Amino acid sequence: MGDAGSANPRKGLVTRNRFARSLSNMGEEDEDTGQLRVLLPKLRKLIEKEGANGEQVLYAVLCNKINEWGKVQGRLLVLTDQAVYNLSANGLKCKRRIPLSYVGLVTASEASGQFVLHVPSEYDYHYAAVSRGLALFDDEELPFSAPLDEILGALQYAYAKAHAGQAHLPVRKVFNDGKELSTIVKKKKDSALDSEEGMLIQYQRGEDDDDTD
């Protein structure tokens, strides 16, 4: 597998390493943060269609998703006060919605900027942080300089909000180059094999279906 954190699969969105400003500092936003803000009406409309009523968008960031074959795909990761959304890089299609209550753990590699979103009841996602994002709450909630730390902070903030401040999202940090992360990812096809119905779905869709989400 190549250096997934440095791959450039972006389509429609270009991100640089500048921190998103709060709503009160919109004049200081860079071009990329501005592009994310321009997308907000479409993101909110998509989430209104795909999710529950009244979800509040908290954070949006462009990431690299790494599938089980090491293929890197640009994705827009959006956090609301109820769920995690894996969207196409242009923000026009919802690939998957994960209720925050389903997320059990995040494993992260500081050296590579990669992280795994563990979803025990379904299947996991393996991402690489490539830029900072757009925070729709006070900047002071995310006082981080590194893109990975910012994303982890946003995940913890959203998780706590989804649980009315009564739960904390566990984050396990590993100190390696991230290659080992691929070995702890629960694959979609592994999840499908948990039931006979899942086996049928896998047969109908094909084993490379993970490329599409």
C-alpha positions as CSV (number, residue, x, y, z in Angstrom):
1,M,0.0,0.0,0.0
2,G,1.2,3.5,-0.8
3,D,1.3,6.5,1.5
4,A,-2.5,6.8,2.0
5,G,-2.2,9.9,4.0
6,S,-0.5,11.8,1.1
7,A,-2.6,10.5,-1.8
8,N,-4.6,13.1,-3.6
9,P,-7.9,11.6,-4.8
10,R,-9.8,14.9,-4.4
11,K,-12.6,15.7,-6.8
12,G,-14.3,19.1,-6.5
13,L,-12.8,20.0,-3.2
14,V,-9.2,21.1,-2.4
15,T,-8.0,21.3,1.1
16,R,-5.0,22.9,2.7
17,N,-3.7,22.8,6.3
18,R,-5.5,25.8,7.7
19,F,-7.9,25.6,10.6
20,A,-11.5,26.5,9.9
21,R,-12.6,29.7,11.6
22,S,-15.7,30.1,13.7
23,L,-18.8,31.8,12.3
24,S,-17.7,35.1,13.9
25,N,-14.5,35.1,12.0
26,M,-15.7,34.2,8.5
27,G,-13.6,37.0,7.0
28,E,-10.4,35.0,8.0
29,E,-11.5,31.8,6.2
30,D,-9.3,30.5,3.5
31,E,-10.6,29.4,0.1
32,D,-11.0,25.7,1.0
33,T,-13.0,26.4,4.2
34,G,-15.1,28.8,2.2
35,Q,-15.9,25.9,-0.3
36,L,-17.0,23.7,2.6
37,R,-19.2,26.5,3.9
38,V,-20.7,27.0,0.4
39,L,-21.6,23.3,0.4
40,L,-23.4,23.5,3.8
41,P,-26.9,24.1,2.4
42,K,-26.6,21.0,0.2
43,L,-25.1,19.0,3.1
44,R,-27.9,19.9,5.4
45,K,-30.5,19.0,2.7
46,L,-28.8,15.7,2.1
47,I,-28.7,14.9,5.9
48,E,-32.3,15.9,6.3
49,K,-33.2,13.3,3.6
50,E,-30.9,10.6,4.9
51,G,-31.0,11.1,8.7
52,A,-33.2,11.9,11.6
53,N,-35.2,15.0,12.0
54,G,-33.5,18.1,13.4
55,E,-29.9,16.9,13.1
56,Q,-27.4,19.7,13.6
57,V,-24.2,19.7,11.5
58,L,-21.2,20.2,13.7
59,Y,-18.2,19.5,11.5
60,A,-17.1,18.7,8.0
61,V,-13.7,17.6,6.7
62,L,-12.2,16.0,3.6
63,C,-10.5,12.7,4.3
64,N,-9.0,9.7,2.5
65,K,-10.8,6.5,3.0
66,I,-8.7,3.4,2.6
67,N,-10.4,0.1,1.7
68,E,-9.3,-3.4,2.4
69,W,-7.2,-3.6,-0.8
70,G,-5.4,-0.3,0.0
71,K,-7.3,1.7,-2.5
72,V,-7.6,5.3,-1.5
73,Q,-10.8,7.2,-2.1
74,G,-11.7,10.9,-1.3
75,R,-14.6,11.2,1.1
76,L,-16.3,14.0,2.9
77,L,-16.7,13.1,6.6
78,V,-19.6,15.0,8.2
79,L,-20.5,14.9,11.9
80,T,-23.8,15.8,13.3
81,D,-25.1,15.7,16.9
82,Q,-26.5,12.3,16.1
83,A,-24.4,10.5,13.5
84,V,-21.3,10.2,11.3
85,Y,-21.8,10.6,7.6
86,N,-19.5,9.2,4.9
87,L,-20.2,11.3,1.8
88,S,-18.8,11.5,-1.7
89,A,-15.9,14.1,-1.9
90,N,-18.2,16.6,-3.6
91,G,-20.8,16.2,-0.8
92,L,-23.6,15.2,-3.3
93,K,-24.1,11.5,-2.3
94,C,-24.4,9.8,1.1
95,K,-22.4,6.6,1.1
96,R,-23.2,5.6,4.7
97,R,-24.8,7.0,7.9
98,I,-23.5,5.7,11.2
99,P,-25.4,6.6,14.4
100,L,-22.9,7.9,16.9
101,S,-24.3,5.4,19.4
102,Y,-22.9,2.6,17.1
103,V,-19.4,3.8,17.3
104,G,-17.4,1.9,20.0
105,L,-13.9,3.1,19.6
106,V,-11.4,5.0,17.5
107,T,-7.9,3.8,16.9
108,A,-5.4,6.4,15.6
109,S,-1.8,6.5,14.5
110,E,-0.2,9.9,15.1
111,A,2.7,9.1,12.9
112,S,0.7,8.5,9.8
113,G,-2.5,10.6,10.5
114,Q,-4.6,7.5,10.0
115,F,-7.5,6.4,12.1
116,V,-10.1,3.6,12.3
117,L,-13.7,4.2,13.2
118,H,-14.8,1.0,14.9
119,V,-18.5,0.1,14.5
120,P,-18.9,-3.3,16.3
121,S,-22.4,-4.0,15.1
122,E,-21.6,-3.3,11.5
123,Y,-18.2,-2.8,9.9
124,D,-15.3,-0.3,10.3
125,Y,-13.9,2.5,8.3
126,H,-10.2,3.2,7.8
127,Y,-9.4,6.9,7.1
128,A,-6.4,9.2,6.7
129,A,-6.5,12.8,7.8
130,V,-5.3,15.0,5.0
131,S,-6.5,18.5,6.1
132,R,-8.3,20.5,8.7
133,G,-12.0,21.0,8.4
134,L,-15.0,23.3,9.0
135,A,-16.1,23.5,12.6
136,L,-19.6,24.9,13.2
137,F,-19.1,25.4,16.9
138,D,-16.6,27.6,18.8
139,D,-13.0,27.2,17.6
140,E,-12.0,26.9,21.2
141,E,-13.5,23.5,21.3
142,L,-10.8,22.3,18.9
143,P,-7.5,23.9,19.9
144,F,-5.4,21.5,17.9
145,S,-2.7,22.1,15.3
146,A,-2.7,18.7,13.6
147,P,-5.5,17.6,11.3
148,L,-5.8,14.2,13.0
149,D,-6.1,15.7,16.5
150,E,-8.7,18.1,15.2
151,I,-10.8,15.2,13.7
152,L,-10.5,13.2,16.9
153,G,-11.5,16.2,18.9
154,A,-14.6,16.8,16.7
155,L,-15.6,13.1,17.0
156,Q,-15.4,13.3,20.8
157,Y,-17.3,16.5,20.8
158,A,-20.1,15.1,18.6
159,Y,-20.2,11.8,20.5
160,A,-20.6,13.6,23.8
161,K,-23.3,15.8,22.4
162,A,-25.2,12.8,21.1
163,H,-25.1,11.3,24.6
164,A,-26.1,14.6,26.3
165,G,-22.6,14.8,27.8
166,Q,-23.0,11.6,29.7
167,A,-20.5,9.5,27.6
168,H,-17.0,9.8,26.3
169,L,-15.7,8.3,23.0
170,P,-12.7,6.1,23.7
171,V,-9.7,6.9,21.5
172,R,-6.7,4.5,21.4
173,K,-3.5,5.9,20.0
174,V,-0.8,3.7,18.5
175,F,2.7,4.7,17.8
176,N,3.6,3.3,14.4
177,D,3.3,4.3,10.8
178,G,-0.3,3.1,10.5
179,K,0.4,0.0,8.5
180,E,-0.9,-2.2,11.3
181,L,-4.2,-0.4,11.3
182,S,-5.4,-2.3,8.3
183,T,-5.1,-5.5,10.2
184,I,-7.6,-4.4,12.9
185,V,-10.3,-3.2,10.5
186,K,-13.6,-5.2,10.5
187,K,-14.4,-5.5,6.8
188,K,-17.8,-5.2,5.2
189,K,-17.6,-8.7,3.9
190,D,-16.7,-10.0,7.3
191,S,-19.8,-8.3,8.7
192,A,-21.9,-9.8,5.9
193,L,-20.8,-13.3,6.8
194,D,-22.2,-12.9,10.2
195,S,-25.5,-14.2,8.9
196,E,-26.8,-16.3,6.0
197,E,-28.7,-13.3,4.7
198,G,-25.4,-11.4,4.7
199,M,-23.8,-14.2,2.6
200,L,-26.6,-13.7,0.0
201,I,-26.0,-10.0,0.0
202,Q,-22.3,-10.5,-0.5
203,Y,-22.9,-12.9,-3.4
204,Q,-25.4,-10.5,-5.1
205,R,-23.2,-7.4,-4.8
206,G,-19.8,-8.8,-5.3
207,E,-16.7,-8.8,-3.0
208,D,-15.5,-5.4,-4.3
209,D,-18.6,-3.6,-3.2
210,D,-16.5,-1.8,-0.5
211,D,-15.1,0.4,-3.3
212,T,-18.5,2.2,-3.6
213,D,-19.0,3.3,0.0
